C-alpha cells in the first residue's frame, strides 16, 4: 500500500481558465510528481485551521518551500528584507508540523519547511544571509527570481541526510536568503555548505525528521530525499493502529 504523504499548500492570488486574480490554494506540481515517483500518494494539506487534523491522518508530511516565516514566531522583529507576512500559512504549517511531531509522523522540511521545522522546535533564523556570510556567498544560494542555484553540500556520516544523499559532496538546488541560526530543541546540523546550514534532523531513536535547505522538487531525476520520506512513512503506516487514523 502506498503511504499517504501530506504536502503543505499555500494561498496566493492566481489567474487561470476564466478566473482572474482569485485567492487560490496551490502547490508547485514538482512536489506531487516527486512523491508519486518515489512511491507515495500525495495529498494537499490546507493552509487553514484544519491543517493539523489533516496532517494527523497522513503517514508522512512534507513541509513545502515558499515565503519567509513571520519573524515574530522566533522572537524577532520583521526586517527590511523579509517577505510580506503570510500569517494564515505560518499558523497552519506550524500546527501541522507540531501535530506530526507529537504523533511521530515522519517529516521532511524543504527550504521554508526546513526553517519552519527549526522554528517549530524553538529555534531562530538568520533573517538575511548577506548580513551573515557576505553578498558573494549569499548570491550562490539565491541566484535571482525563479532561479534555483546549484550549491554543493556535504552531509555528516551516520545521519539521515547522509543515508539519503551519501557523504561525498553533492550538488543541490537552492533559493533562499534566510537560514537556520540557533537550533531548535532536539535538532542537530547534519549538512552544510560552508558556514550555511543545509540540513537539520532529530537525533537517533526518535521519529524520522529531516529538514533540507535545498529544493529536491527542482531536481526531478533525483528522488533520494523523497524516497527516504516515503520509506519512513511506509514503515510507520504498517505499524500504526486504527485510532491513529483520526485525531481531533
C-alpha positions in Angstrom: 0.0 0.0 0.0 1.4 3.4 -0.9 1.8 5.7 2.1 -0.2 8.9 2.2 2.1 12.0 2.2 0.6 15.3 3.1 2.2 18.3 1.4 1.6 21.8 2.9 -0.2 24.1 0.5 -0.5 27.9 0.4 -2.8 30.6 -0.6 -1.9 33.1 -3.4 -3.7 35.3 -5.8 -3.9 33.5 -9.1 -5.4 33.7 -12.6 -6.4 30.6 -14.5 -9.0 29.3 -17.0 -11.8 32.0 -16.9 -10.8 33.2 -13.4 -8.9 36.4 -12.8 -6.9 37.2 -9.6 -8.7 34.8 -7.3 -7.5 33.6 -3.9 -6.3 30.1 -4.6 -4.8 27.2 -2.7 -1.8 25.8 -4.6 1.4 23.8 -4.6 4.0 23.5 -7.4 3.5 20.3 -9.4 7.1 19.2 -8.8 6.3 18.2 -5.2 3.4 16.0 -6.3 5.4 14.3 -9.0 8.4 13.7 -6.8 6.3 12.0 -4.1 4.3 9.9 -6.6 7.5 8.8 -8.4 9.1 7.8 -5.0 6.1 5.5 -4.2 3.9 7.7 -2.1 0.4 9.2 -2.6 0.5 13.0 -2.3 -2.4 14.9 -0.7 -2.7 18.6 -0.1 -2.7 19.9 3.5 -4.7 23.1 3.6 -3.3 26.4 4.9 -6.2 26.7 7.3 -7.1 25.7 10.9 -7.7 22.2 9.6 -4.1 21.6 8.8 -3.1 19.8 12.0 -6.0 17.3 11.8 -5.2 16.7 8.1 -1.6 16.0 9.0 -2.7 13.5 11.6 -4.4 11.4 9.0 -1.2 11.1 6.9 1.7 8.6 7.1 4.2 11.4 6.3 4.4 15.1 6.0 6.3 17.3 3.5 6.5 20.9 4.5 7.0 22.9 1.3 9.0 25.9 0.4 7.8 29.5 -0.1 7.9 32.9 1.5 9.7 33.9 4.8 8.2 32.8 8.1 6.9 35.7 10.2 9.8 36.9 12.4 7.6 37.1 15.5 7.4 33.3 15.5 11.1 33.2 16.5 11.2 36.3 18.7 12.5 38.7 16.1 11.2 41.9 14.5 10.4 41.9 10.8 13.5 43.0 8.9 13.8 45.2 5.8 14.4 42.2 3.5 11.6 39.9 4.9 8.8 38.9 2.6 5.3 40.1 3.1 3.8 38.1 6.1 1.6 35.1 5.5 0.1 34.7 8.9 -2.5 32.1 7.9 0.1 29.8 6.3 2.5 30.3 9.2 -0.1 29.2 11.7 -1.3 26.3 9.6 2.2 25.0 8.9 3.4 25.3 12.5 0.3 23.5 13.7 0.7 20.7 11.1 4.4 20.2 12.0 3.8 20.2 15.7 1.0 17.6 15.4 3.1 15.4 13.2 6.0 15.6 15.7 3.7 14.8 18.6 2.4 11.7 16.7 5.7 10.5 15.5 4.8 11.1 11.8 7.9 11.3 9.5 8.5 14.9 8.4 10.6 16.3 5.5 11.0 20.1 5.5 12.0 21.8 2.2 13.6 25.3 2.3 11.0 27.3 4.1 9.8 24.0 5.6 13.4 23.3 6.8 13.4 26.7 8.5 9.9 26.2 9.9 10.8 22.9 11.4 13.6 24.7 13.3 11.2 27.5 14.4 8.5 25.0 15.5 11.0 23.5 17.9 12.1 26.9 19.4 15.0 27.7 17.0 15.8 31.0 15.3 16.7 32.2 11.8 19.3 34.5 10.2 16.9 36.9 8.6 19.2 37.9 5.7 22.0 35.7 4.6 24.2 38.5 3.1 24.4 40.0 6.6 25.9 36.8 7.9 28.2 35.4 5.1 28.5 38.4 2.8 27.0 39.2 -0.6 29.2 36.9 -2.7 28.4 33.7 -0.7 24.8 34.6 -0.3 24.4 35.1 -4.0 25.4 31.5 -4.5 22.3 30.5 -2.6 19.9 32.9 -4.3 20.7 33.5 -8.0 17.7 35.7 -8.7 13.9 35.4 -9.1 12.8 32.0 -10.2 16.4 30.6 -10.2 17.5 27.6 -8.2 21.2 27.8 -7.9 23.5 24.8 -7.7 25.0 24.5 -4.3 27.5 21.9 -3.1 26.7 20.4 0.3 28.4 17.7 2.5 26.3 15.5 4.8 27.6 14.2 8.2 28.4 10.5 8.2 25.8 8.4 10.1 23.0 11.0 9.6 19.6 10.7 7.9 20.9 13.3 5.4 23.9 11.1 4.6 21.7 7.9 4.4 19.8 9.7 1.6 22.5 11.7 -0.1 25.8 10.0 0.8 28.8 11.5 2.5 30.6 12.8 -0.6 29.9 16.4 -1.8 26.6 16.6 -3.6 25.1 19.4 -5.7 21.6 20.5 -4.7 19.3 23.4 -5.9 18.8 26.3 -3.6 16.9 29.6 -3.5 16.9 31.3 -0.1 18.1 34.5 1.7 17.4 33.2 5.2 18.9 30.3 7.0 18.9 28.4 10.3 20.7 30.2 13.2 20.1 28.8 16.7 18.9 25.2 16.6 15.5 24.1 18.0 15.2 21.6 20.8 16.4 18.1 19.9 17.8 19.1 16.5 21.3 18.8 15.1 23.0 20.1 12.0 23.8 17.2 9.5 24.8 19.0 6.3 26.5 22.3 5.5 27.6 24.4 2.5 30.5 26.2 4.1 29.0 28.2 7.0 25.4 27.8 5.8 23.3 25.1 7.5 21.9 22.9 4.8 20.3 20.0 6.8 18.9 19.5 10.3 17.4 16.5 11.9 16.3 14.9 15.1 18.6 12.6 17.0 18.7 8.8 16.8 15.9 6.9 18.4 13.2 9.5 17.6 10.8 9.8 14.7 12.2 10.3 11.2 12.5 14.1 10.9 14.8 15.9 8.4 14.9 19.5 7.1 16.9 20.4 3.9 17.5 24.0 2.8 17.5 22.9 -0.8 14.6 22.2 -3.2 14.6 18.5 -4.2 11.4 19.0 -6.2 13.5 21.1 -8.7 15.7 18.0 -9.5 13.1 15.6 -10.9 15.6 12.8 -11.6 16.9 12.7 -8.0 14.3 11.0 -5.8 16.6 10.2 -2.9 15.1 12.6 -0.3 11.5 11.9 -1.4 12.3 8.2 -1.3 13.7 8.4 2.2 10.5 10.2 3.4 8.2 7.6 1.7 10.2 4.7 3.1 9.9 6.2 6.7 6.2 6.8 6.1 5.6 3.3 4.8 7.3 1.8 7.8 5.0 3.8 10.1 1.9 3.0 8.1 2.4 -0.7 8.6 2.6 -0.4 12.4 0.1 2.3 13.4 -3.4 1.3 14.7 -6.8 2.3 13.5 -7.3 5.0 16.2 -4.2 6.8 14.8 -6.1 7.5 11.6 -8.4 10.1 13.1 -7.3 12.7 15.7 -9.2 15.8 16.8 
